[in-house]
């Protein structure tokens, strides 16, 4: 989830080319109104979204009882938000620009952890 089209589309293409199913949303509100949170295994969100940050979205999902592993993308080093995010349970926190391999490793790790949590090997 990212409001910057120049980042959104290449990110989605990269995720699809890695064999994942992906949906694209411009904002937290758009994601929440889509009801995709029911079937989402991993959420990638920009820290700076319109109307709510990626961390705000994660905290809202947790408060509603729907804990979706999330990878937060940030524009630069942000130790305060990083500490807050990791304390809240965010899976990964990546600074832009990030390496494609680094993001894919985060996705793989997040999906593997999610399967283990659900009791599937």
N, C-alpha and C positions, 0 to 999 in steps of 0.2 A: 504494500500500500504506500503510494507516494504521489504527491501532487505534481511532480515535475515530469512531464511527458518524455523529455529527453533521457530521463533515468528509468522511468517506468517500463517503456517498451523494450529496451535492450535487456533489462532485468527479467522481464517475463519471457523473452525469447531464450535467454540463457537457462532459465529454470525448466522450460519446456524441452529444450535440447538435451537436458540432463535426465529426461524421462519422467518428470513430475507433471502432475496436472496442476494448472495454475489458473487463478482468477485474478483480475486486476481491478483495484478500487482506488479512487482518488482521495477518499477521506474516511475517517472513522465512522461518520454517520452513514455513508454509503455502504460500508461493510456491514454495519449493524442492521440497517434496514433490509439488506439482502437476505438475511437469515442464513448466510453461508457459514456462520459461526458454528452451526450444528455439525457440519461435515468437515470443517477445517482441521487438518493435522498439524500444520505449522503456519504461522503468520509472520510475514516479513513487513515491517512497518518503519517508515521514516519517523524520526523523533519529532520533526517539525511538520505536522499536518494541519490543514485548515480546521479550525474549530476545536481540535483536541490533539495532544501529542500522542505518539505511539505508546508512550508509557501510560498516559491517561486512559487510552483504549484498553491496554492490558489490565490495568487496575479495575476498570469498569467490568471487564469480562470476569475477572476473579471474583469481584463482589457479587456478580449474578450467578456464581457457581459454575461458570464455564471456563475452565482453565485451559487455554490453548497455548502451547509453547510458542514463544515469540522471539524473533531476531530483530533487534532495533538497529537502525542505521542512523548515524549521526554525522553532521557536517565536519566536525573536528573534535579534538580532545575536549571532553566535558566530564571531569572527574566527579562532580557533584551528582549529575544525572546518572552517570555510570554506577556509582555506589548505590543510589536510590533504586535503579533498575535491577541490579543484581540482588539487592536485599529483597525486592518485591518478588523475585523468582524468575526474572527474564532469562531465557535460555542463553542468548548471546547478544553482544553489544559490539557492533562493527563501525569503525570510523571510515568515512568516505574520503578519498577513493579507496576502495577495497579490491583485493585481488579476487578474480572469479573463483579460483580454487579455494580460497579461504571461505567465501560464502557457501560454496557447494559443500565443503566440509562441515560447516555449521548446520546446513540443512540436513545432511546425512546423519549427523550426531543427534540432532533434535528428533528426527523421525525414528531413529533407532531407540532413543530414550523413551519416546512416546509409546512405541510397541511394547517395550519392556514393562512400562508402567501399566499398560492395559492387560498384561499377562500373556502376551504373545511373544514367542522367541524371535 
